Structure formats: C-alpha cells, structure tokens
Amino acid sequence: MSSNVTRLEAARLEKLEKIKALGLDPWGQRFDGHIHVEEARNQCPEEKGVDGPAVRIAGRIARWSDSGKLRFGHVQDYTGRIQVMISRKDVGDDVWSLMECLERGDIVGVDGILRVSNTGEKTVFVTKLHILCKSLAQPPEKWHGLQDTETQLRQRYTDMIYNPQVLERMFKRLRIMDAIRATLKGHEYFEVETPVLHAIAGGAAARPFVTHHNALDIPLYLRIALELHLKRLMVGGIERVYEMARVFRNEGVDSTHNPEFTMIELYQAYGDYESMMDLAEELISNACRAANGATTVQWGDLTLDFTPPFQRARYGDLFREHAGCDMEDEEAVRMLAHRLGIEHQGRHIDVVINDVFEATVEDKLVGPVFVIDYPAAMCPLTKRKAGNPAIAERFELFIHGMELANAYTELNDPLLQDELFRTQLQGLADEDSMAKMDHDFVRALKVGMPAAGGMGIGIDRLVMLLTNTHSIRDVIFFPLLKPEQFDEHGVSLDEPPPGSEAIDQQDG
C-alpha cells in the first residue's frame, strides 16, 4: 500500500472521529420511508423553477464537492444516480458540519425537494442529511473506475459499486434465473433441494472434491451433478422436477470453467429428448428476452439469434462433414486420431470418436444447434434409439463451440442400467466415467421410473452468452482465486503495485 493511500485513509479516520464528535453514529441507524433513486427521478418535474414533491432517498455518494457555500454531489443506489444540492442557509450549521465530514463512498440518507437545477439536471435540494455508513476505504480514481482485474475479482463489492456495467450484468444474471423459474412454473415443474454431500460421485464424468464425515467415519463427495437424486424423486411421484444449484468439479480454471458453478437439471415424466429440445428453446429465448428485451443479443462482433426453432444436426453427420470420415469406420477413425495426436491404442472406439469430434467438429458449431444422437457407449444413463442400440437419444446444445446444455431420453430399464454400471468403458479412468455403481439408484429404477426426458443447462455459460461476456469469472459473483496474501499489518501483498491505479485526491 502506497504512503499516499495511507494518508488518504488516515484522513477518513479523522473525519470518522469528527462525526462521532457531532454526536452522530457514523455507522447509521434504521432509515424508513426512502424511495429508490429511479423513482425519485421519475417524480421530478421536467421544467426549471417548478418544485416537485418532498422525497427521501438513500445511497452511496458517487461524487462530492468540497468548496463553496453551495455544495453538490451525486448519490446512487442500484436503480441509478441523482444529483443532490446543499445550501448552508437551507440546512443549518449541524447538517453543514456533517456534510464537511462526508466524501465519496460514504452511504447517506437525504431528505429534500425535487427540482431541476439551473444546469437542467434533476436534483434533490437537501433539507436534511443523515450519515448511514462512513466508508473507510479509499475509492478508485473517479474517471477510470476500478481497472485492475485481480482487484475486480477479489473485491467484487467494489467492482459493482464503481463499474456500473458489472452491477447491471449481475442483475441480468438474476433476471435470467427468474425467467427460467417462471417458465418452468408455467409448465408445472417443482423446484426441490437435494443433497450436496454424496456417498457416490455419480451423474457426470468429472473429478470430485473429497471430504470426510467424522461422526460416521466415511468419505463423502461434493456433488458433481444433480441427476440421480432428481430421478429418485421422479420415481417417488414428482413428475416434473428441477433443481438450480451449485455443483463442484475438481478440475481446471479457464474462460468457461470454474470449480464451482451453477447449473439446472430438470426431468419430465412421459417426455423424451425431443421434449427437452422444445423446452430448451423456450427457456433460453425467454431468458434472453428477460435480460435484453429481445431474442437476439450481441456476442462480440456477432449477433446471436435465440428465436425458436434452433437448428438440429446428427452427431454422425457432423462427424462425417468435419472429420472427413464415417464414425462407423473404426480403422479410418483411429488413423485420423493418430494424425491429430489423439491417443487411441487400447481405448474404446467410442471414446476415440468423441475425442476426434471435440477436436474437429465443436469449434465449427455456430448455432444455436442441437447435436443429436450420440454414440451409445458414451451415454450410460441414456435410452438407446429404437432399432439402433449403438445410438443414444441424447443431445448437446452448442453456441459458437461452447456446450450449453446436455439432455437425454432417460434410461429407465433397471436391468440394463445395472449392466452399464458394472461395465466401465475401456480406456476411461474411474473418475472420468459416468458409469459409477449406485445400487440404491438401480433399486429405485426397479420400483419403476416413467419414461422421461431430462436436461442440464450451465447457468453461468448461459449468462455469458446473454450478456456478451467472454469469461465465466465475470458472471460469477465470487469466482475461485488463489488465496490472498497479507502482511502482519493486514495489508494485502496481492494489490496492484503503487502507481498502477491513480488516486483521486479531490474527491478523496
């Protein structure tokens, strides 16, 4: 921390003591009756010289002048920003003394009259000022905001205050999730909660986080998927069921992966994977409309169109088009894998096919496109296609090479499911296989699960696409980072070096 910042923070502590000396609580009290800034702006007259209603607002000081007998600033909440004007003759010495202790970043309550200022700006002319929380942290430089990426991610709270587009993106995330829930409620789906700690890391091909339950002396796993418990509930009679929640995978971090992320899994009795395609189109188009007011959205230099229906393409046809051979021609597939540097010796051919598909096809998928009918051996929880047991009724939804959704016609044959659990694919490590033995799940299937469609959608990736954001870290409130290091005085050793971000001294 630079000596300059230390001096400015010391000045804030000095003003804190002055507020206390005025007999005021610098951390604020209950503050009833205030309205949002957006509502105050809407109530303000449009003409100069016309008084509007008396209002009470609360928010954070975004700008503050510190000279003259007529002071002004801007107060913001999550709905917007409005100017406040303070005249010493209107507020008296006590409020004026408090005002001189305030600065950018403080949270205040304001009572006043709405009026357009001489410069044409909607303004609250202050009659009373209340301190609701003194900020002791020096805010970023006012013209450039918070720009250091590491600080933005570690201090998301600061990022949201001083980079307005971040707060708007996060509200879009919440609107997207609300739209998904509303759509499912309209289709009579029930939202449930299932265990986070699992005795078996099943339902997906992923490495789990492992923990230990001391009282029972057993290993447990943070869930890598929601699937198997939701299917148990469908057996129990909840015919349309979903959960939107965090799952955890002990894997790498990149622009589309975070070790904990939000997904939704849903299951519909008496449906199939085509039912899920129809539902996916409705869910995503409604979410896009909720976030952006339309079913189109910018994605970099491109325009994504989520107006149904989406394109549908068969896995085998795409493989033939982009890989240049038939996926049923094992010799040709292995030769291609060799040329691509993909390990194939001693590995099940369907595993090799999938690796070749990822290398040659996925980046070509502009979409939104449903890739349908996968090799069955890769899908141990999926019903086989009637008349062709080598093909599974599965789709994945791709947009510009990014997988967004995965869905099946669910396997409900307990005898086949038991067989698939017992037969691991050759060449797959246990943690990379979905086929983990779960005796209780097979027992549930023996009770009887109706034919069903099921689907999982990555919420964070969907938010990325619908907010023109190209890193998953920017749509998660608190993405995983390496632990921050502090010295013995509690000063971060990971802050940007002095001089990398200017300090705004006028509004300091």
Secondary structure, 3 states (H helix, E strand, C coil): CCHHHHHHHHHHHHHHHHHHHCCCCCCCCCCCCCECHHHHHHHCCCCECCCCCEEEEEEEEEEECCCCCEEEEEEEECCEEEEEEEEHHHHHHHHHHHHCCCCCCCEEEEEEEEEECCCCCEEEEEEEEEEEECCCCCCCCCCCCCCCHHHHHHCHHHHHHHCHHHHHHHHHHHHHHHHHHHHHHHCCCEECCCCCEECCCCCCCCCCCEEEECCCCEEEEECCCCHHHHHHHHHCCCCEEEEEEEEECCCCCECCECCEEEEEEEEEECCCHHHHHHHHHHHHHHHHHHHHCCCEEEECCEEEECCCCCEEEEHHHHHHHHHCCCCCCHHHHHHHHHHCCCCCCCCCHHHHHHHHHHHHCHHHCCCCEEEEEEEHHHCCCECEECCEEEEEEEEEEEECCEEEEEEEEECCCHHHHHHHHHCCCCCCCHHHCCCCCCHHHHHHHHHCCCCEEEEEEEHHHHHHHHCCCCCHHHCCCCCCCCCCCECCCCCECCCCCCCCCCCCCCCC
